[in-house]
Structure formats: C-alpha cells, structure tokens
C-alpha cells in the first residue's frame, strides 16, 4: 500500500500517530494533544536545518548560468536522500512524510523544458524544508495562543488565536472536527494538517492546559488549573520556579513606580522607532513619526531627567512631566497612571503573519552608522542581536537578566 499517516485515539485523552507503508506499521508513543504540541515545538532540527541551508545557498544547482548539467540535479537529489535518515532520527514522523514525498517527487519525468532541472531542484528543496517550515508556523501559532495566558482555558486560548490568526483558527476550530465513532481515527495528508488537527483536539478538551514559563519561555502543562507562571525544568540545580520567583521579585523592586513608567515610555518610543524605520515611505502615513534623531533626543532628555529624579532634584510628578514630551500620559500621579505595555517589534512581526521566519527576516549581519553620534562609527549587529533588539520589553526572565 502507499504510505499513509494516521492519528489514532487510544483512550484517556491520548492519541498515537501511525506511520503506515507497504512494509510495516509504526505506532508512535501515545500522548495527549497538549503533550504532542509541546513535543512538536521543541524538536531540535539544528543540524538538519544547517544541512538544508547549505543545499539552498551553496549547492551549484542554483548557481546563475545558462546551462545546468543533469549531473548537478542528480547530485542534489543524492544529497537530499542522504539527509532523510538523519531527519528520521530527529523526528520519525517528519522523516516518514518527507521520505514518501521525496520518493514521489524524484519520479517526475523530464518535461523537456529548459527550466525542468531548476524547477525539479526547487521542488526537492521545498520538500526537504517542509518540517522546518511547519515547525516555524507552529511556533508562531503557539506564541500567539499561549504566551501570557496562564490560567486561561483552552477555549479562551482559542479566542486569542482567532483574534490574531483568523484563517488558522478556522482550520483548527474544534467545532469543525469530524464526528466519528470512538476511538476516532484521522487520516492525514501533510505535516501541517497533522499539527493543526492536534491543535484542534487540544482546544476540544479541558483536562490539560499549555502555558509558557515566564523564566525559560519553554511550554509546559501545569499540574493544576490555577494560573501557573513557571515550569519545573531544572538548570544548575535550581528549577524555573525558584529562579523565576527570585527574578520576578527583582523585576518588581528594582525600580520605583515613576521609573517603571519611564521604562514603559522608553519601550513605547523604541517600538515606534522600529515601526517607522522598517516601514516603506509609502506606508508611513498612519504611523507616528519617530526617527533616530527624535529617539536619541527623547532618550537623552529622559536620561538627564532620570538623573535629577534619582538625585532628589525632581519630584515624581515633575520627572514624568519632563519625559512625557509626546503627551502619552493622562496623569502625572504615579498611582493613577495606566500605561499598558506596548507590544514589542517581535510580537508585531509574529502577529502580522504566522509564516514569519526569523531566519529569513534577519540578515546574518547588519551595519549601522548613526550620524548623530559624536565621532560616528559603523556598528555591526548579528542576526541574534537584531532579534534581541526586537524582543526588548517582551523577554523571558532568563534572557532579560542573563541568569
């Protein structure tokens, strides 16, 4: 028989993935939908990703030239085939699906067109990238659905998803699951379909809830239905619960209320700056103007005012009036200020499109020269530094404090 992929209900809210071909049927360990989602999101494709990236960026098949030798496509296909055992070891489900699709893709006959070799290579590459692409989609979907939702039910988390990704929410709407006799069995056609089915099954139940740990930002299943901020992962002998609680206290007591308002204003100005510089000139009409010069001026004014406040030369009200140059605050009495946190640039990028891919969005390096600096010099930022910049104001406690 042809290769087939199933999700089979086995009881107690657990499901097993079945990998069926003409030689055997492999039954994966039974997990709940919540456990399966977390397992999917945490698969470590680092080595496989590096190899696929090399195929995409370095293999001679994609070099710009008039004629492509058939041997280049043959070599490219051979390299792709050699990667499938590694993928099967990392993720048997993706390995099974990719191997099957790759086998069918390689059977495509030459249509005689000049572009056949290049198109065939691109299709092979698309197949090899599918596990990476689907995991990226799922990670974005889970970030929107589970970030900051401790204490919410799966149904309430579904509403979070629907508010941001309406099209995805329709795909994994638990109300649209097929009505089947139990134990239910679902035949699936792709990795994405499998992931979305598991998400729908998660939203259908109310026995387990997925949360995001405030300390490490890993996903976990709380032992109770109470709002739980930390998981039980252990680092250097201490659990996230212990480390997170200590850093959370530091987070709350390190600055007084006026300084916390100042920090929120700074985050807001920085987000505004990023939105402005990343937008095309034609898209800036609905944005508040904030270029580097304006941001630097605001930052310098805030720095000087902060120094005066810390030294006791300004009251809290005077301090806030001095830094609120754009009139964001409705009151200068700290106990009456309600200034919601601005979404970070990262959150905006993720919320804008579930296909957002950090690897493609951020360049390997980025050079910046601020002519407003005294003695300006070029600064080089790595992709990781750019990501951290965009996540400012929305980070795990571990990343924020580096411990």
Secondary structure, DSSP 8 states (H G I E B T S, - for coil): ---EEEEEEEETTEEEEEEE-SS-EEE---EEHHHHHHHHHT---HHHHHHHHHHHHH-GGGS--S---HHHHHHHHHHHHHHHHHHHHH-HHHHHHHHHHHHHHTT----S-TTHHHHHHHHHHHHHHHHHHHHHHHHHHHHHHHTT-TT--HHHHHHHHHHH-HHHHHHT-GGGS----SS-EEEESSHHHHHHHHHHHHHH--S--EEE-TTT--EEE-SSSS-------EETTEEHHHHHHHHHHHHHHSS-HHHHHHHHHHHHHHHHHHHHHHS-GGG-TTS----HHHHHHHHHHHHHHHHHHHTTSS-HHHHHHHH-TT---S-SSGGG--------HHHHHHHH-TT--HHHHS-SEEEE--TTSTT---EEEEHHHHHHHHTTTS--HHHHHT-
